[in-house]
């Protein structure tokens, strides 16, 4: 998040124009490196998870928390991270978060017990929630306007695609040829290089205005989301178990209390005006649902590739690349044609591709093949996600004033991470319960058949989640296409 960035742009950096421009371009690689690391860490561990689970003796129900802990904490604290960066100092926050992320990664790589590893992942999520908005804020201040700013943001944005692709390849390579622990250790030199570069090249900047923090909102949001995820994760014991419905109910109550408090506090963590406008609301809902399908679905695709089909980690990483490549190509095409298409068309068609991909994956069997069972689904997923993500990012900023733009940007990313953490918890519970019920033989063939039945049901549920995005797009999006074409200064909204 980078709230109140535009009005504070350039407030702290006052050298001559040429010198400032040179410093900006020299600092861009280090800011982009931080973004690369945050995205990388969201995917690199996925490829290591099966081998990591085996070596550390982690149960099937616990292994999901290695991924969930990072996504949940990252999403829950992202809004707070943006405010801390704005008020405490963006450079100071960046340096602190880079050092903290390196330390947390080192702890994860050295972990000997599952709780140590999961705790390290949560700690990584905390520092990622500080690092990501601080990097974006520094980029905005360093490039306050003009053509250079557009170029810088294009480079910075493309790093997400590169980081996602690098994560699956690097995670597979390190796990197979070195050790899964290096999926954590690799962050240490990256974080240190980014820290030193920003420390030497970038000047400090802060946002003006009040520096009040909404601590009740922070606590309620974090505990409420954590309780909700924990409840869904325990659904493998049955929906009537106290570990399931008790925590789900408590989580919903705490989040309802969070909304009530945000309506009344003077400096809310989440100004409700940002989330309640119907077009932006569609973006946040779609982001939440897409996160559940993407982050949760990809996890079980990787399990199927490695555990059932027997792919080595690096081979599984290469096998996952078609989705990323197709996603990047599709996103580029949609972005180019968004002024003509508008938001509603790709936002309602993309989920159909995504649901089709998940339905295709329900055919998984122990003796399936990659070319028939997986590849078509990965291509469909890439198309669907590319069609959803581009309008979603644009809609998140629809009609928002500049003071709230950072909150809106952060909220769409936080929604995706929180949706992903809930998706992983729910899908893991479904897979565990289904596989346990289907386990009829101790032989390897029986075990793989039981696992595959669980994965198949997960993909069916993921298809259902994807379908929910269609009515969200059709019913809530009323934005005029001229808003995307820039033909009008004021946004146009169809109310009928």
RAJOCOR-V12862 format. One record per residue. N is the residue number from 0. SS is DSSP state (a for helix, b for strand, c for the rest). D_CENTER is the distance of its C-alpha to the mean C-alpha in whole Angstrom. Layout:
N;SS;D_CENTER + N;SS;D_CENTER
//
This chain:
0;c;14 + 1;c;17 + 2;c;19 + 3;c;23 + 4;a;22 + 5;a;25 + 6;a;28 + 7;a;27 + 8;c;27 + 9;c;29 + 10;c;31 + 11;c;31 + 12;c;31 + 13;c;35 + 14;c;36 + 15;c;38 + 16;a;36 + 17;a;36 + 18;a;36 + 19;a;32 + 20;a;31 + 21;a;32 + 22;a;30 + 23;a;27 + 24;a;27 + 25;a;28 + 26;a;25 + 27;a;22 + 28;a;22 + 29;a;21 + 30;a;18 + 31;a;17 + 32;a;17 + 33;a;15 + 34;a;12 + 35;a;13 + 36;a;13 + 37;a;10 + 38;a;8 + 39;a;11 + 40;a;10 + 41;a;7 + 42;a;10 + 43;a;13 + 44;a;14 + 45;a;13 + 46;a;17 + 47;a;18 + 48;a;18 + 49;a;21 + 50;a;23 + 51;a;22 + 52;a;23 + 53;a;26 + 54;a;27 + 55;a;26 + 56;c;27 + 57;c;24 + 58;c;25 + 59;a;23 + 60;a;22 + 61;a;20 + 62;a;19 + 63;a;15 + 64;a;15 + 65;a;15 + 66;a;11 + 67;a;11 + 68;a;12 + 69;a;10 + 70;a;7 + 71;a;9 + 72;a;11 + 73;a;8 + 74;a;7 + 75;a;11 + 76;a;13 + 77;a;11 + 78;a;14 + 79;a;16 + 80;a;15 + 81;a;16 + 82;a;19 + 83;a;20 + 84;a;20 + 85;a;22 + 86;a;24 + 87;a;25 + 88;c;24 + 89;a;22 + 90;a;23 + 91;a;24 + 92;a;21 + 93;a;19 + 94;a;22 + 95;a;22 + 96;a;18 + 97;a;19 + 98;a;21 + 99;a;20 + 100;a;17 + 101;a;20 + 102;a;22 + 103;a;19 + 104;a;18 + 105;a;22 + 106;a;22 + 107;a;20 + 108;a;22 + 109;a;25 + 110;c;24 + 111;c;27 + 112;c;26 + 113;a;23 + 114;a;23 + 115;a;23 + 116;a;20 + 117;a;18 + 118;a;19 + 119;a;18 + 120;a;14 + 121;a;14 + 122;a;16 + 123;a;14 + 124;a;11 + 125;a;14 + 126;a;14 + 127;a;11 + 128;a;11 + 129;a;14 + 130;a;14 + 131;a;11 + 132;a;13 + 133;a;17 + 134;a;16 + 135;a;16 + 136;a;18 + 137;a;21 + 138;a;20 + 139;a;21 + 140;a;24 + 141;a;25 + 142;c;25 + 143;c;26 + 144;c;27 + 145;a;29 + 146;a;29 + 147;a;27 + 148;a;24 + 149;a;23 + 150;a;24 + 151;a;22 + 152;a;19 + 153;a;19 + 154;a;19 + 155;a;16 + 156;a;14 + 157;a;15 + 158;a;14 + 159;a;10 + 160;a;12 + 161;a;14 + 162;a;12 + 163;a;11 + 164;a;14 + 165;a;16 + 166;a;13 + 167;a;15 + 168;a;18 + 169;a;19 + 170;a;17 + 171;a;20 + 172;a;23 + 173;a;22 + 174;a;22 + 175;a;25 + 176;a;27 + 177;c;27 + 178;c;25 + 179;c;22 + 180;c;22 + 181;a;22 + 182;a;18 + 183;a;18 + 184;a;21 + 185;a;20 + 186;a;18 + 187;a;21 + 188;a;23 + 189;a;20 + 190;a;19 + 191;a;23 + 192;a;24 + 193;a;21 + 194;a;23 + 195;a;26 + 196;a;26 + 197;a;24 + 198;a;27 + 199;a;30 + 200;a;29 + 201;c;27 + 202;c;29 + 203;c;28 + 204;c;27 + 205;c;26 + 206;c;26 + 207;c;29 + 208;c;30 + 209;c;29 + 210;c;27 + 211;c;27 + 212;c;24 + 213;c;23 + 214;a;24 + 215;a;24 + 216;a;21 + 217;a;19 + 218;a;21 + 219;a;21 + 220;a;17 + 221;a;16 + 222;a;19 + 223;a;19 + 224;a;15 + 225;a;16 + 226;a;19 + 227;a;18 + 228;a;16 + 229;a;19 + 230;a;21 + 231;a;19 + 232;a;19 + 233;a;23 + 234;a;23 + 235;a;25 + 236;a;28 + 237;c;28 + 238;c;27 + 239;c;30 + 240;c;30 + 241;a;29 + 242;a;26 + 243;a;25 + 244;a;26 + 245;a;27 + 246;a;24 + 247;a;22 + 248;a;25 + 249;a;25 + 250;a;21 + 251;a;22 + 252;a;25 + 253;a;23 + 254;a;20 + 255;a;23 + 256;a;25 + 257;a;22 + 258;a;23 + 259;a;26 + 260;a;26 + 261;a;24 + 262;c;27 + 263;c;29 + 264;c;28 + 265;c;29 + 266;c;26 + 267;c;23 + 268;c;19 + 269;c;18 + 270;c;21 + 271;a;22 + 272;a;23 + 273;a;20 + 274;a;18 + 275;a;22 + 276;c;22 + 277;a;22 + 278;a;21 + 279;a;18 + 280;a;18 + 281;a;17 + 282;a;14 + 283;a;13 + 284;a;14 + 285;a;13 + 286;a;9 + 287;a;9 + 288;a;12 + 289;a;10 + 290;a;7 + 291;a;10 + 292;a;11 + 293;a;9 + 294;a;8 + 295;a;11 + 296;a;13 + 297;a;12 + 298;a;13 + 299;a;17 + 300;a;17 + 301;a;17 + 302;a;20 + 303;a;22 + 304;a;22 + 305;a;23 + 306;a;25 + 307;a;27 + 308;c;27 + 309;c;28 + 310;c;26 + 311;c;26 + 312;a;22 + 313;a;23 + 314;a;24 + 315;a;21 + 316;a;19 + 317;a;21 + 318;a;21 + 319;a;17 + 320;a;18 + 321;a;19 + 322;a;16 + 323;a;14 + 324;a;18 + 325;a;18 + 326;a;15 + 327;a;16 + 328;a;19 + 329;a;19 + 330;a;16 + 331;a;19 + 332;a;22 + 333;a;20 + 334;a;20 + 335;a;24 + 336;a;25 + 337;a;23 + 338;a;26 + 339;a;28 + 340;a;26 + 341;a;24 + 342;a;21 + 343;a;22 + 344;a;24 + 345;a;20 + 346;a;18 + 347;a;21 + 348;a;22 + 349;a;18 + 350;a;18 + 351;a;21 + 352;a;20 + 353;a;17 + 354;a;19 + 355;a;22 + 356;a;20 + 357;a;19 + 358;a;23 + 359;a;24 + 360;a;22 + 361;c;24 + 362;c;27 + 363;c;26 + 364;c;29 + 365;c;30 + 366;c;32 + 367;c;30 + 368;c;29 + 369;a;26 + 370;a;28 + 371;a;29 + 372;a;26 + 373;a;23 + 374;a;23 + 375;a;24 + 376;a;21 + 377;a;18 + 378;a;20 + 379;a;20 + 380;a;16 + 381;a;16 + 382;a;18 + 383;a;16 + 384;a;13 + 385;a;15 + 386;a;17 + 387;a;14 + 388;a;12 + 389;a;14 + 390;a;16 + 391;a;13 + 392;a;13 + 393;a;17 + 394;a;17 + 395;c;15 + 396;c;18 + 397;c;21 + 398;c;24 + 399;c;22 + 400;c;24 + 401;a;24 + 402;a;23 + 403;a;21 + 404;a;19 + 405;a;16 + 406;a;16 + 407;a;15 + 408;a;12 + 409;a;11 + 410;a;11 + 411;a;9 + 412;a;6 + 413;a;7 + 414;a;8 + 415;a;5 + 416;a;4 + 417;a;8 + 418;a;8 + 419;a;7 + 420;a;9 + 421;a;12 + 422;a;12 + 423;a;12 + 424;a;15 + 425;a;17 + 426;a;17 + 427;a;18 + 428;a;21 + 429;a;22 + 430;a;22 + 431;a;24 + 432;a;26 + 433;a;27 + 434;a;28 + 435;a;30 + 436;a;32 + 437;a;32 + 438;c;33 + 439;c;37 + 440;c;38 + 441;c;37 + 442;c;38 + 443;a;35 + 444;a;35 + 445;a;35 + 446;a;32 + 447;a;30 + 448;a;31 + 449;a;30 + 450;a;26 + 451;a;26 + 452;a;27 + 453;a;24 + 454;a;22 + 455;a;24 + 456;a;23 + 457;a;20 + 458;a;19 + 459;a;22 + 460;a;20 + 461;a;17 + 462;a;19 + 463;a;20 + 464;a;17 + 465;a;16 + 466;a;20 + 467;a;19 + 468;a;17 + 469;a;21 + 470;a;23 + 471;a;20 + 472;a;20 + 473;a;24 + 474;a;25 + 475;a;23 + 476;c;23 + 477;c;26 + 478;b;25 + 479;c;28 + 480;c;27 + 481;a;29 + 482;a;26 + 483;a;24 + 484;a;28 + 485;c;29 + 486;c;32 + 487;c;32 + 488;c;31 + 489;c;31 + 490;c;28 + 491;c;30 + 492;b;29 + 493;c;31 + 494;c;32 + 495;c;33
//
